[in-house]
Amino acid sequence: MVIGLLIVEIHFPHARSLKDKRREVSGIKSRLRNRFNAAIAELDFHDMWQRTALGIVTLNHERLIVEQILDAVRRDIEANVQGEVLNAETRLM
């Protein structure tokens, strides 16, 4: 069994409050859960209104499938986020 973790740090320059950031994060989480059936959680920067770190986890019995899913998730975030992706790191276990 292969477990894959994608950690993505995002900056929301237009956010003016935690409410703005939470609205963006909620939309990202809903879209990714529906499209990729992956688990998503906010990992860091909870009290910062222009930044977040999201952790996305998926698993499969094949390493290639896990890599493909996490790569597709990363591309989806980069294409659809209303902000700037600062960093994206993939870990496989």
PyMOL Python script that loads the backbone (N, CA, C, O; Angstrom):
from pymol import cmd

cmd.read_pdbstr("""\
ATOM      1  N   MET A   1       0.848  -1.175   0.000  1.00  0.00           N
ATOM      2  CA  MET A   1       0.000   0.000   0.000  1.00  0.00           C
ATOM      3  C   MET A   1       0.893   1.236   0.000  1.00  0.00           C
ATOM      4  O   MET A   1       1.827   1.334   0.795  1.00  0.00           O
ATOM      5  N   VAL A   2       0.604   2.175  -0.889  1.00  0.00           N
ATOM      6  CA  VAL A   2       1.368   3.414  -0.992  1.00  0.00           C
ATOM      7  C   VAL A   2       0.477   4.567  -0.547  1.00  0.00           C
ATOM      8  O   VAL A   2      -0.654   4.708  -1.013  1.00  0.00           O
ATOM      9  N   ILE A   3       1.002   5.392   0.361  1.00  0.00           N
ATOM     10  CA  ILE A   3       0.299   6.577   0.834  1.00  0.00           C
ATOM     11  C   ILE A   3       1.031   7.787   0.290  1.00  0.00           C
ATOM     12  O   ILE A   3       2.252   7.893   0.414  1.00  0.00           O
ATOM     13  N   GLY A   4       0.284   8.699  -0.313  1.00  0.00           N
ATOM     14  CA  GLY A   4       0.882   9.903  -0.864  1.00  0.00           C
ATOM     15  C   GLY A   4       0.352  11.138  -0.166  1.00  0.00           C
ATOM     16  O   GLY A   4      -0.844  11.249   0.104  1.00  0.00           O
ATOM     17  N   LEU A   5       1.251  12.065   0.123  1.00  0.00           N
ATOM     18  CA  LEU A   5       0.902  13.324   0.774  1.00  0.00           C
ATOM     19  C   LEU A   5       1.414  14.474  -0.082  1.00  0.00           C
ATOM     20  O   LEU A   5       2.588  14.512  -0.448  1.00  0.00           O
ATOM     21  N   LEU A   6       0.535  15.401  -0.395  1.00  0.00           N
ATOM     22  CA  LEU A   6       0.897  16.624  -1.107  1.00  0.00           C
ATOM     23  C   LEU A   6       0.658  17.784  -0.156  1.00  0.00           C
ATOM     24  O   LEU A   6      -0.455  17.966   0.339  1.00  0.00           O
ATOM     25  N   ILE A   7       1.694  18.567   0.099  1.00  0.00           N
ATOM     26  CA  ILE A   7       1.569  19.759   0.940  1.00  0.00           C
ATOM     27  C   ILE A   7       1.713  20.972   0.033  1.00  0.00           C
ATOM     28  O   ILE A   7       2.720  21.132  -0.656  1.00  0.00           O
ATOM     29  N   VAL A   8       0.693  21.823   0.042  1.00  0.00           N
ATOM     30  CA  VAL A   8       0.663  22.999  -0.831  1.00  0.00           C
ATOM     31  C   VAL A   8       0.500  24.250   0.024  1.00  0.00           C
ATOM     32  O   VAL A   8      -0.436  24.356   0.817  1.00  0.00           O
ATOM     33  N   GLU A   9       1.414  25.187  -0.144  1.00  0.00           N
ATOM     34  CA  GLU A   9       1.303  26.483   0.522  1.00  0.00           C
ATOM     35  C   GLU A   9       0.778  27.498  -0.483  1.00  0.00           C
ATOM     36  O   GLU A   9       1.282  27.605  -1.601  1.00  0.00           O
ATOM     37  N   ILE A  10      -0.249  28.246  -0.065  1.00  0.00           N
ATOM     38  CA  ILE A  10      -0.911  29.196  -0.962  1.00  0.00           C
ATOM     39  C   ILE A  10      -0.981  30.569  -0.297  1.00  0.00           C
ATOM     40  O   ILE A  10      -1.240  30.684   0.901  1.00  0.00           O
ATOM     41  N   HIS A  11      -0.747  31.599  -1.094  1.00  0.00           N
ATOM     42  CA  HIS A  11      -0.892  32.984  -0.651  1.00  0.00           C
ATOM     43  C   HIS A  11      -2.108  33.583  -1.355  1.00  0.00           C
ATOM     44  O   HIS A  11      -2.237  33.483  -2.575  1.00  0.00           O
ATOM     45  N   PHE A  12      -2.998  34.207  -0.580  1.00  0.00           N
ATOM     46  CA  PHE A  12      -4.202  34.852  -1.108  1.00  0.00           C
ATOM     47  C   PHE A  12      -4.038  36.366  -0.966  1.00  0.00           C
ATOM     48  O   PHE A  12      -4.435  36.918   0.061  1.00  0.00           O
ATOM     49  N   PRO A  13      -3.468  37.056  -1.959  1.00  0.00           N
ATOM     50  CA  PRO A  13      -3.206  38.490  -1.815  1.00  0.00           C
ATOM     51  C   PRO A  13      -4.468  39.339  -1.700  1.00  0.00           C
ATOM     52  O   PRO A  13      -4.421  40.438  -1.147  1.00  0.00           O
ATOM     53  N   HIS A  14      -5.573  38.857  -2.204  1.00  0.00           N
ATOM     54  CA  HIS A  14      -6.826  39.622  -2.185  1.00  0.00           C
ATOM     55  C   HIS A  14      -7.612  39.451  -0.879  1.00  0.00           C
ATOM     56  O   HIS A  14      -8.554  40.204  -0.630  1.00  0.00           O
ATOM     57  N   ALA A  15      -7.242  38.479  -0.047  1.00  0.00           N
ATOM     58  CA  ALA A  15      -7.980  38.232   1.196  1.00  0.00           C
ATOM     59  C   ALA A  15      -7.757  39.376   2.172  1.00  0.00           C
ATOM     60  O   ALA A  15      -6.623  39.802   2.390  1.00  0.00           O
ATOM     61  N   ARG A  16      -8.828  39.865   2.752  1.00  0.00           N
ATOM     62  CA  ARG A  16      -8.755  40.963   3.707  1.00  0.00           C
ATOM     63  C   ARG A  16      -9.172  40.544   5.115  1.00  0.00           C
ATOM     64  O   ARG A  16      -9.173  41.357   6.040  1.00  0.00           O
ATOM     65  N   SER A  17      -9.526  39.264   5.268  1.00  0.00           N
ATOM     66  CA  SER A  17      -9.930  38.761   6.575  1.00  0.00           C
ATOM     67  C   SER A  17      -9.805  37.239   6.579  1.00  0.00           C
ATOM     68  O   SER A  17      -9.622  36.613   5.535  1.00  0.00           O
ATOM     69  N   LEU A  18      -9.908  36.660   7.771  1.00  0.00           N
ATOM     70  CA  LEU A  18      -9.927  35.199   7.867  1.00  0.00           C
ATOM     71  C   LEU A  18     -11.137  34.622   7.154  1.00  0.00           C
ATOM     72  O   LEU A  18     -11.080  33.520   6.608  1.00  0.00           O
ATOM     73  N   LYS A  19     -12.233  35.371   7.160  1.00  0.00           N
ATOM     74  CA  LYS A  19     -13.444  34.922   6.474  1.00  0.00           C
ATOM     75  C   LYS A  19     -13.199  34.774   4.965  1.00  0.00           C
ATOM     76  O   LYS A  19     -13.651  33.807   4.353  1.00  0.00           O
ATOM     77  N   ASP A  20     -12.486  35.729   4.374  1.00  0.00           N
ATOM     78  CA  ASP A  20     -12.139  35.630   2.946  1.00  0.00           C
ATOM     79  C   ASP A  20     -11.291  34.392   2.681  1.00  0.00           C
ATOM     80  O   ASP A  20     -11.537  33.646   1.734  1.00  0.00           O
ATOM     81  N   LYS A  21     -10.285  34.187   3.537  1.00  0.00           N
ATOM     82  CA  LYS A  21      -9.407  33.030   3.345  1.00  0.00           C
ATOM     83  C   LYS A  21     -10.179  31.730   3.507  1.00  0.00           C
ATOM     84  O   LYS A  21     -10.020  30.809   2.706  1.00  0.00           O
ATOM     85  N   ARG A  22     -11.004  31.648   4.525  1.00  0.00           N
ATOM     86  CA  ARG A  22     -11.760  30.413   4.768  1.00  0.00           C
ATOM     87  C   ARG A  22     -12.709  30.100   3.632  1.00  0.00           C
ATOM     88  O   ARG A  22     -12.930  28.931   3.314  1.00  0.00           O
ATOM     89  N   ARG A  23     -13.276  31.125   3.013  1.00  0.00           N
ATOM     90  CA  ARG A  23     -14.153  30.921   1.856  1.00  0.00           C
ATOM     91  C   ARG A  23     -13.361  30.282   0.707  1.00  0.00           C
ATOM     92  O   ARG A  23     -13.832  29.341   0.070  1.00  0.00           O
ATOM     93  N   GLU A  24     -12.162  30.800   0.450  1.00  0.00           N
ATOM     94  CA  GLU A  24     -11.310  30.238  -0.606  1.00  0.00           C
ATOM     95  C   GLU A  24     -10.895  28.800  -0.285  1.00  0.00           C
ATOM     96  O   GLU A  24     -10.977  27.918  -1.140  1.00  0.00           O
ATOM     97  N   VAL A  25     -10.451  28.573   0.946  1.00  0.00           N
ATOM     98  CA  VAL A  25      -9.997  27.239   1.352  1.00  0.00           C
ATOM     99  C   VAL A  25     -11.147  26.238   1.285  1.00  0.00           C
ATOM    100  O   VAL A  25     -10.965  25.104   0.841  1.00  0.00           O
ATOM    101  N   SER A  26     -12.316  26.657   1.721  1.00  0.00           N
ATOM    102  CA  SER A  26     -13.486  25.771   1.668  1.00  0.00           C
ATOM    103  C   SER A  26     -13.815  25.368   0.237  1.00  0.00           C
ATOM    104  O   SER A  26     -14.130  24.208  -0.028  1.00  0.00           O
ATOM    105  N   GLY A  27     -13.742  26.317  -0.678  1.00  0.00           N
ATOM    106  CA  GLY A  27     -14.006  26.009  -2.089  1.00  0.00           C
ATOM    107  C   GLY A  27     -12.986  25.046  -2.669  1.00  0.00           C
ATOM    108  O   GLY A  27     -13.339  24.125  -3.405  1.00  0.00           O
ATOM    109  N   ILE A  28     -11.717  25.261  -2.336  1.00  0.00           N
ATOM    110  CA  ILE A  28     -10.656  24.364  -2.807  1.00  0.00           C
ATOM    111  C   ILE A  28     -10.883  22.953  -2.265  1.00  0.00           C
ATOM    112  O   ILE A  28     -10.816  21.977  -3.011  1.00  0.00           O
ATOM    113  N   LYS A  29     -11.151  22.854  -0.971  1.00  0.00           N
ATOM    114  CA  LYS A  29     -11.348  21.545  -0.354  1.00  0.00           C
ATOM    115  C   LYS A  29     -12.538  20.807  -0.960  1.00  0.00           C
ATOM    116  O   LYS A  29     -12.446  19.612  -1.239  1.00  0.00           O
ATOM    117  N   SER A  30     -13.643  21.501  -1.162  1.00  0.00           N
ATOM    118  CA  SER A  30     -14.830  20.859  -1.749  1.00  0.00           C
ATOM    119  C   SER A  30     -14.556  20.356  -3.155  1.00  0.00           C
ATOM    120  O   SER A  30     -14.912  19.230  -3.500  1.00  0.00           O
ATOM    121  N   ARG A  31     -13.918  21.200  -3.973  1.00  0.00           N
ATOM    122  CA  ARG A  31     -13.635  20.819  -5.355  1.00  0.00           C
ATOM    123  C   ARG A  31     -12.719  19.602  -5.415  1.00  0.00           C
ATOM    124  O   ARG A  31     -12.962  18.674  -6.187  1.00  0.00           O
ATOM    125  N   LEU A  32     -11.661  19.607  -4.596  1.00  0.00           N
ATOM    126  CA  LEU A  32     -10.713  18.495  -4.634  1.00  0.00           C
ATOM    127  C   LEU A  32     -11.321  17.201  -4.110  1.00  0.00           C
ATOM    128  O   LEU A  32     -11.063  16.132  -4.663  1.00  0.00           O
ATOM    129  N   ARG A  33     -12.119  17.280  -3.059  1.00  0.00           N
ATOM    130  CA  ARG A  33     -12.785  16.067  -2.541  1.00  0.00           C
ATOM    131  C   ARG A  33     -13.692  15.454  -3.607  1.00  0.00           C
ATOM    132  O   ARG A  33     -13.715  14.238  -3.795  1.00  0.00           O
ATOM    133  N   ASN A  34     -14.430  16.306  -4.293  1.00  0.00           N
ATOM    134  CA  ASN A  34     -15.360  15.809  -5.310  1.00  0.00           C
ATOM    135  C   ASN A  34     -14.650  15.265  -6.537  1.00  0.00           C
ATOM    136  O   ASN A  34     -15.063  14.244  -7.085  1.00  0.00           O
ATOM    137  N   ARG A  35     -13.598  15.924  -6.975  1.00  0.00           N
ATOM    138  CA  ARG A  35     -12.911  15.506  -8.202  1.00  0.00           C
ATOM    139  C   ARG A  35     -11.970  14.331  -7.996  1.00  0.00           C
ATOM    140  O   ARG A  35     -11.860  13.467  -8.867  1.00  0.00           O
ATOM    141  N   PHE A  36     -11.285  14.287  -6.848  1.00  0.00           N
ATOM    142  CA  PHE A  36     -10.211  13.318  -6.669  1.00  0.00           C
ATOM    143  C   PHE A  36     -10.429  12.339  -5.521  1.00  0.00           C
ATOM    144  O   PHE A  36      -9.616  11.434  -5.326  1.00  0.00           O
ATOM    145  N   ASN A  37     -11.502  12.499  -4.760  1.00  0.00           N
ATOM    146  CA  ASN A  37     -11.780  11.614  -3.630  1.00  0.00           C
ATOM    147  C   ASN A  37     -10.559  11.489  -2.713  1.00  0.00           C
ATOM    148  O   ASN A  37     -10.151  10.391  -2.335  1.00  0.00           O
ATOM    149  N   ALA A  38      -9.994  12.643  -2.371  1.00  0.00           N
ATOM    150  CA  ALA A  38      -8.822  12.687  -1.512  1.00  0.00           C
ATOM    151  C   ALA A  38      -9.187  13.364  -0.193  1.00  0.00           C
ATOM    152  O   ALA A  38     -10.142  14.136  -0.122  1.00  0.00           O
ATOM    153  N   ALA A  39      -8.422  13.067   0.838  1.00  0.00           N
ATOM    154  CA  ALA A  39      -8.612  13.718   2.135  1.00  0.00           C
ATOM    155  C   ALA A  39      -7.797  15.010   2.151  1.00  0.00           C
ATOM    156  O   ALA A  39      -6.642  15.027   1.727  1.00  0.00           O
ATOM    157  N   ILE A  40      -8.410  16.095   2.646  1.00  0.00           N
ATOM    158  CA  ILE A  40      -7.763  17.409   2.641  1.00  0.00           C
ATOM    159  C   ILE A  40      -7.932  18.062   4.000  1.00  0.00           C
ATOM    160  O   ILE A  40      -9.003  17.995   4.602  1.00  0.00           O
ATOM    161  N   ALA A  41      -6.861  18.700   4.484  1.00  0.00           N
ATOM    162  CA  ALA A  41      -6.917  19.426   5.753  1.00  0.00           C
ATOM    163  C   ALA A  41      -6.002  20.636   5.680  1.00  0.00           C
ATOM    164  O   ALA A  41      -4.977  20.619   4.998  1.00  0.00           O
ATOM    165  N   GLU A  42      -6.389  21.686   6.394  1.00  0.00           N
ATOM    166  CA  GLU A  42      -5.516  22.846   6.535  1.00  0.00           C
ATOM    167  C   GLU A  42      -4.497  22.508   7.619  1.00  0.00           C
ATOM    168  O   GLU A  42      -4.874  22.181   8.744  1.00  0.00           O
ATOM    169  N   LEU A  43      -3.200  22.584   7.284  1.00  0.00           N
ATOM    170  CA  LEU A  43      -2.152  22.141   8.184  1.00  0.00           C
ATOM    171  C   LEU A  43      -1.482  23.260   8.972  1.00  0.00           C
ATOM    172  O   LEU A  43      -0.992  23.032  10.078  1.00  0.00           O
ATOM    173  N   ASP A  44      -1.457  24.452   8.416  1.00  0.00           N
ATOM    174  CA  ASP A  44      -0.694  25.514   9.064  1.00  0.00           C
ATOM    175  C   ASP A  44      -1.270  26.872   8.679  1.00  0.00           C
ATOM    176  O   ASP A  44      -2.112  26.971   7.786  1.00  0.00           O
ATOM    177  N   PHE A  45      -0.808  27.912   9.360  1.00  0.00           N
ATOM    178  CA  PHE A  45      -1.196  29.296   9.110  1.00  0.00           C
ATOM    179  C   PHE A  45      -2.689  29.527   9.359  1.00  0.00           C
ATOM    180  O   PHE A  45      -3.331  30.273   8.619  1.00  0.00           O
ATOM    181  N   HIS A  46      -3.236  28.903  10.379  1.00  0.00           N
ATOM    182  CA  HIS A  46      -4.667  28.998  10.677  1.00  0.00           C
ATOM    183  C   HIS A  46      -5.122  30.415  10.973  1.00  0.00           C
ATOM    184  O   HIS A  46      -6.242  30.789  10.624  1.00  0.00           O
ATOM    185  N   ASP A  47      -4.270  31.212  11.613  1.00  0.00           N
ATOM    186  CA  ASP A  47      -4.660  32.566  12.002  1.00  0.00           C
ATOM    187  C   ASP A  47      -4.134  33.645  11.059  1.00  0.00           C
ATOM    188  O   ASP A  47      -4.299  34.835  11.328  1.00  0.00           O
ATOM    189  N   MET A  48      -3.513  33.245   9.971  1.00  0.00           N
ATOM    190  CA  MET A  48      -3.034  34.219   8.985  1.00  0.00           C
ATOM    191  C   MET A  48      -4.071  34.321   7.869  1.00  0.00           C
ATOM    192  O   MET A  48      -4.459  33.305   7.292  1.00  0.00           O
ATOM    193  N   TRP A  49      -4.516  35.521   7.563  1.00  0.00           N
ATOM    194  CA  TRP A  49      -5.619  35.665   6.628  1.00  0.00           C
ATOM    195  C   TRP A  49      -5.207  35.697   5.173  1.00  0.00           C
ATOM    196  O   TRP A  49      -6.080  35.764   4.308  1.00  0.00           O
ATOM    197  N   GLN A  50      -3.916  35.652   4.855  1.00  0.00           N
ATOM    198  CA  GLN A  50      -3.517  35.627   3.451  1.00  0.00           C
ATOM    199  C   GLN A  50      -2.687  34.392   3.085  1.00  0.00           C
ATOM    200  O   GLN A  50      -2.133  34.321   1.988  1.00  0.00           O
ATOM    201  N   ARG A  51      -2.603  33.442   3.978  1.00  0.00           N
ATOM    202  CA  ARG A  51      -1.758  32.279   3.699  1.00  0.00           C
ATOM    203  C   ARG A  51      -2.355  31.021   4.307  1.00  0.00           C
ATOM    204  O   ARG A  51      -3.003  31.058   5.353  1.00  0.00           O
ATOM    205  N   THR A  52      -2.118  29.893   3.616  1.00  0.00           N
ATOM    206  CA  THR A  52      -2.545  28.604   4.143  1.00  0.00           C
ATOM    207  C   THR A  52      -1.586  27.517   3.674  1.00  0.00           C
ATOM    208  O   THR A  52      -0.861  27.690   2.694  1.00  0.00           O
ATOM    209  N   ALA A  53      -1.595  26.416   4.378  1.00  0.00           N
ATOM    210  CA  ALA A  53      -0.887  25.206   3.962  1.00  0.00           C
ATOM    211  C   ALA A  53      -1.916  24.080   4.002  1.00  0.00           C
ATOM    212  O   ALA A  53      -2.501  23.798   5.047  1.00  0.00           O
ATOM    213  N   LEU A  54      -2.126  23.444   2.863  1.00  0.00           N
ATOM    214  CA  LEU A  54      -3.090  22.355   2.762  1.00  0.00           C
ATOM    215  C   LEU A  54      -2.351  21.034   2.606  1.00  0.00           C
ATOM    216  O   LEU A  54      -1.347  20.952   1.900  1.00  0.00           O
ATOM    217  N   GLY A  55      -2.855  20.009   3.268  1.00  0.00           N
ATOM    218  CA  GLY A  55      -2.338  18.660   3.105  1.00  0.00           C
ATOM    219  C   GLY A  55      -3.387  17.815   2.414  1.00  0.00           C
ATOM    220  O   GLY A  55      -4.530  17.743   2.865  1.00  0.00           O
ATOM    221  N   ILE A  56      -3.006  17.179   1.326  1.00  0.00           N
ATOM    222  CA  ILE A  56      -3.910  16.327   0.548  1.00  0.00           C
ATOM    223  C   ILE A  56      -3.320  14.917   0.564  1.00  0.00           C
ATOM    224  O   ILE A  56      -2.156  14.720   0.215  1.00  0.00           O
ATOM    225  N   VAL A  57      -4.134  13.938   0.971  1.00  0.00           N
ATOM    226  CA  VAL A  57      -3.659  12.559   1.105  1.00  0.00           C
ATOM    227  C   VAL A  57      -4.510  11.632   0.243  1.00  0.00           C
ATOM    228  O   VAL A  57      -5.733  11.757   0.179  1.00  0.00           O
ATOM    229  N   THR A  58      -3.830  10.702  -0.412  1.00  0.00           N
ATOM    230  CA  THR A  58      -4.509   9.638  -1.144  1.00  0.00           C
ATOM    231  C   THR A  58      -3.682   8.365  -0.988  1.00  0.00           C
ATOM    232  O   THR A  58      -2.504   8.417  -0.635  1.00  0.00           O
ATOM    233  N   LEU A  59      -4.304   7.237  -1.252  1.00  0.00           N
ATOM    234  CA  LEU A  59      -3.573   5.977  -1.177  1.00  0.00           C
ATOM    235  C   LEU A  59      -4.085   5.007  -2.232  1.00  0.00           C
ATOM    236  O   LEU A  59      -5.218   5.098  -2.706  1.00  0.00           O
ATOM    237  N   ASN A  60      -3.211   4.083  -2.574  1.00  0.00           N
ATOM    238  CA  ASN A  60      -3.533   3.070  -3.576  1.00  0.00           C
ATOM    239  C   ASN A  60      -2.488   1.974  -3.454  1.00  0.00           C
ATOM    240  O   ASN A  60      -1.460   2.157  -2.801  1.00  0.00           O
ATOM    241  N   HIS A  61      -2.745   0.858  -4.070  1.00  0.00           N
ATOM    242  CA  HIS A  61      -1.772  -0.230  -4.038  1.00  0.00           C
ATOM    243  C   HIS A  61      -0.660  -0.025  -5.072  1.00  0.00           C
ATOM    244  O   HIS A  61       0.348  -0.730  -5.037  1.00  0.00           O
ATOM    245  N   GLU A  62      -0.834   0.941  -6.000  1.00  0.00           N
ATOM    246  CA  GLU A  62       0.183   1.210  -7.010  1.00  0.00           C
ATOM    247  C   GLU A  62       0.761   2.609  -6.844  1.00  0.00           C
ATOM    248  O   GLU A  62       0.025   3.593  -6.784  1.00  0.00           O
ATOM    249  N   ARG A  63       2.071   2.685  -6.771  1.00  0.00           N
ATOM    250  CA  ARG A  63       2.777   3.949  -6.596  1.00  0.00           C
ATOM    251  C   ARG A  63       2.473   4.931  -7.736  1.00  0.00           C
ATOM    252  O   ARG A  63       2.263   6.118  -7.487  1.00  0.00           O
ATOM    253  N   LEU A  64       2.448   4.452  -8.956  1.00  0.00           N
ATOM    254  CA  LEU A  64       2.211   5.312 -10.113  1.00  0.00           C
ATOM    255  C   LEU A  64       0.854   6.011 -10.035  1.00  0.00           C
ATOM    256  O   LEU A  64       0.740   7.188 -10.379  1.00  0.00           O
ATOM    257  N   ILE A  65      -0.151   5.306  -9.593  1.00  0.00           N
ATOM    258  CA  ILE A  65      -1.493   5.893  -9.477  1.00  0.00           C
ATOM    259  C   ILE A  65      -1.496   7.004  -8.432  1.00  0.00           C
ATOM    260  O   ILE A  65      -2.081   8.064  -8.657  1.00  0.00           O
ATOM    261  N   VAL A  66      -0.857   6.772  -7.305  1.00  0.00           N
ATOM    262  CA  VAL A  66      -0.769   7.796  -6.255  1.00  0.00           C
ATOM    263  C   VAL A  66      -0.057   9.031  -6.803  1.00  0.00           C
ATOM    264  O   VAL A  66      -0.521  10.153  -6.599  1.00  0.00           O
ATOM    265  N   GLU A  67       1.060   8.836  -7.491  1.00  0.00           N
ATOM    266  CA  GLU A  67       1.800   9.956  -8.072  1.00  0.00           C
ATOM    267  C   GLU A  67       0.946  10.718  -9.082  1.00  0.00           C
ATOM    268  O   GLU A  67       0.961  11.949  -9.098  1.00  0.00           O
ATOM    269  N   GLN A  68       0.207  10.007  -9.918  1.00  0.00           N
ATOM    270  CA  GLN A  68      -0.639  10.654 -10.930  1.00  0.00           C
ATOM    271  C   GLN A  68      -1.760  11.470 -10.288  1.00  0.00           C
ATOM    272  O   GLN A  68      -2.050  12.582 -10.729  1.00  0.00           O
ATOM    273  N   ILE A  69      -2.382  10.928  -9.260  1.00  0.00           N
ATOM    274  CA  ILE A  69      -3.472  11.633  -8.582  1.00  0.00           C
ATOM    275  C   ILE A  69      -2.948  12.910  -7.935  1.00  0.00           C
ATOM    276  O   ILE A  69      -3.541  13.976  -8.100  1.00  0.00           O
ATOM    277  N   LEU A  70      -1.852  12.811  -7.205  1.00  0.00           N
ATOM    278  CA  LEU A  70      -1.314  13.996  -6.524  1.00  0.00           C
ATOM    279  C   LEU A  70      -0.809  15.032  -7.522  1.00  0.00           C
ATOM    280  O   LEU A  70      -0.916  16.231  -7.265  1.00  0.00           O
ATOM    281  N   ASP A  71      -0.267  14.600  -8.642  1.00  0.00           N
ATOM    282  CA  ASP A  71       0.154  15.540  -9.675  1.00  0.00           C
ATOM    283  C   ASP A  71      -1.064  16.254 -10.281  1.00  0.00           C
ATOM    284  O   ASP A  71      -1.015  17.456 -10.542  1.00  0.00           O
ATOM    285  N   ALA A  72      -2.144  15.514 -10.500  1.00  0.00           N
ATOM    286  CA  ALA A  72      -3.370  16.119 -11.018  1.00  0.00           C
ATOM    287  C   ALA A  72      -3.971  17.102 -10.017  1.00  0.00           C
ATOM    288  O   ALA A  72      -4.489  18.148 -10.409  1.00  0.00           O
ATOM    289  N   VAL A  73      -3.904  16.774  -8.732  1.00  0.00           N
ATOM    290  CA  VAL A  73      -4.390  17.678  -7.688  1.00  0.00           C
ATOM    291  C   VAL A  73      -3.574  18.965  -7.701  1.00  0.00           C
ATOM    292  O   VAL A  73      -4.139  20.057  -7.650  1.00  0.00           O
ATOM    293  N   ARG A  74      -2.255  18.845  -7.769  1.00  0.00           N
ATOM    294  CA  ARG A  74      -1.386  20.022  -7.801  1.00  0.00           C
ATOM    295  C   ARG A  74      -1.692  20.912  -9.001  1.00  0.00           C
ATOM    296  O   ARG A  74      -1.790  22.132  -8.867  1.00  0.00           O
ATOM    297  N   ARG A  75      -1.843  20.300 -10.169  1.00  0.00           N
ATOM    298  CA  ARG A  75      -2.172  21.074 -11.373  1.00  0.00           C
ATOM    299  C   ARG A  75      -3.529  21.757 -11.242  1.00  0.00           C
ATOM    300  O   ARG A  75      -3.693  22.900 -11.668  1.00  0.00           O
ATOM    301  N   ASP A  76      -4.499  21.064 -10.656  1.00  0.00           N
ATOM    302  CA  ASP A  76      -5.835  21.633 -10.456  1.00  0.00           C
ATOM    303  C   ASP A  76      -5.766  22.853  -9.544  1.00  0.00           C
ATOM    304  O   ASP A  76      -6.384  23.879  -9.827  1.00  0.00           O
ATOM    305  N   ILE A  77      -5.020  22.743  -8.457  1.00  0.00           N
ATOM    306  CA  ILE A  77      -4.884  23.868  -7.532  1.00  0.00           C
ATOM    307  C   ILE A  77      -4.219  25.043  -8.246  1.00  0.00           C
ATOM    308  O   ILE A  77      -4.700  26.173  -8.161  1.00  0.00           O
ATOM    309  N   GLU A  78      -3.133  24.785  -8.936  1.00  0.00           N
ATOM    310  CA  GLU A  78      -2.418  25.861  -9.632  1.00  0.00           C
ATOM    311  C   GLU A  78      -3.291  26.542 -10.682  1.00  0.00           C
ATOM    312  O   GLU A  78      -3.179  27.752 -10.882  1.00  0.00           O
ATOM    313  N   ALA A  79      -4.147  25.794 -11.348  1.00  0.00           N
ATOM    314  CA  ALA A  79      -4.988  26.357 -12.403  1.00  0.00           C
ATOM    315  C   ALA A  79      -6.207  27.098 -11.872  1.00  0.00           C
ATOM    316  O   ALA A  79      -6.697  28.017 -12.528  1.00  0.00           O
ATOM    317  N   ASN A  80      -6.707  26.719 -10.700  1.00  0.00           N
ATOM    318  CA  ASN A  80      -7.993  27.246 -10.237  1.00  0.00           C
ATOM    319  C   ASN A  80      -7.954  28.117  -8.994  1.00  0.00           C
ATOM    320  O   ASN A  80      -8.962  28.736  -8.652  1.00  0.00           O
ATOM    321  N   VAL A  81      -6.835  28.183  -8.316  1.00  0.00           N
ATOM    322  CA  VAL A  81      -6.790  28.946  -7.067  1.00  0.00           C
ATOM    323  C   VAL A  81      -6.778  30.445  -7.362  1.00  0.00           C
ATOM    324  O   VAL A  81      -6.166  30.898  -8.330  1.00  0.00           O
ATOM    325  N   GLN A  82      -7.461  31.198  -6.514  1.00  0.00           N
ATOM    326  CA  GLN A  82      -7.484  32.653  -6.622  1.00  0.00           C
ATOM    327  C   GLN A  82      -6.359  33.224  -5.763  1.00  0.00           C
ATOM    328  O   GLN A  82      -6.590  34.048  -4.878  1.00  0.00           O
ATOM    329  N   GLY A  83      -5.157  32.778  -6.035  1.00  0.00           N
ATOM    330  CA  GLY A  83      -3.989  33.187  -5.279  1.00  0.00           C
ATOM    331  C   GLY A  83      -2.744  32.626  -5.933  1.00  0.00           C
ATOM    332  O   GLY A  83      -2.765  32.223  -7.096  1.00  0.00           O
ATOM    333  N   GLU A  84      -1.665  32.602  -5.180  1.00  0.00           N
ATOM    334  CA  GLU A  84      -0.383  32.152  -5.692  1.00  0.00           C
ATOM    335  C   GLU A  84       0.088  30.926  -4.914  1.00  0.00           C
ATOM    336  O   GLU A  84       0.130  30.944  -3.684  1.00  0.00           O
ATOM    337  N   VAL A  85       0.440  29.871  -5.631  1.00  0.00           N
ATOM    338  CA  VAL A  85       1.003  28.684  -4.997  1.00  0.00           C
ATOM    339  C   VAL A  85       2.475  28.972  -4.709  1.00  0.00           C
ATOM    340  O   VAL A  85       3.268  29.174  -5.629  1.00  0.00           O
ATOM    341  N   LEU A  86       2.827  28.987  -3.436  1.00  0.00           N
ATOM    342  CA  LEU A  86       4.195  29.297  -3.025  1.00  0.00           C
ATOM    343  C   LEU A  86       5.095  28.081  -3.053  1.00  0.00           C
ATOM    344  O   LEU A  86       6.281  28.177  -3.371  1.00  0.00           O
ATOM    345  N   ASN A  87       4.519  26.923  -2.716  1.00  0.00           N
ATOM    346  CA  ASN A  87       5.305  25.707  -2.630  1.00  0.00           C
ATOM    347  C   ASN A  87       4.374  24.506  -2.744  1.00  0.00           C
ATOM    348  O   ASN A  87       3.244  24.539  -2.257  1.00  0.00           O
ATOM    349  N   ALA A  88       4.849  23.459  -3.384  1.00  0.00           N
ATOM    350  CA  ALA A  88       4.099  22.199  -3.458  1.00  0.00           C
ATOM    351  C   ALA A  88       5.110  21.070  -3.332  1.00  0.00           C
ATOM    352  O   ALA A  88       6.050  20.968  -4.120  1.00  0.00           O
ATOM    353  N   GLU A  89       4.903  20.223  -2.327  1.00  0.00           N
ATOM    354  CA  GLU A  89       5.825  19.132  -2.039  1.00  0.00           C
ATOM    355  C   GLU A  89       5.072  17.820  -1.925  1.00  0.00           C
ATOM    356  O   GLU A  89       4.067  17.733  -1.220  1.00  0.00           O
ATOM    357  N   THR A  90       5.555  16.800  -2.619  1.00  0.00           N
ATOM    358  CA  THR A  90       4.936  15.491  -2.583  1.00  0.00           C
ATOM    359  C   THR A  90       5.827  14.518  -1.806  1.00  0.00           C
ATOM    360  O   THR A  90       7.044  14.476  -1.987  1.00  0.00           O
ATOM    361  N   ARG A  91       5.177  13.736  -0.935  1.00  0.00           N
ATOM    362  CA  ARG A  91       5.879  12.699  -0.182  1.00  0.00           C
ATOM    363  C   ARG A  91       5.127  11.382  -0.366  1.00  0.00           C
ATOM    364  O   ARG A  91       3.899  11.342  -0.286  1.00  0.00           O
ATOM    365  N   LEU A  92       5.864  10.322  -0.609  1.00  0.00           N
ATOM    366  CA  LEU A  92       5.274   8.991  -0.735  1.00  0.00           C
ATOM    367  C   LEU A  92       5.809   8.107   0.378  1.00  0.00           C
ATOM    368  O   LEU A  92       6.996   8.142   0.700  1.00  0.00           O
ATOM    369  N   MET A  93       4.916   7.312   0.962  1.00  0.00           N
ATOM    370  CA  MET A  93       5.314   6.417   2.059  1.00  0.00           C
ATOM    371  C   MET A  93       4.858   5.012   1.754  1.00  0.00           C
ATOM    372  O   MET A  93       5.092   4.101   2.548  1.00  0.00           O
TER     373      MET A  93
END
""", "prot")
cmd.dss("prot")
cmd.show_as("cartoon", "prot")
cmd.util.cbc("prot")
cmd.orient("prot")
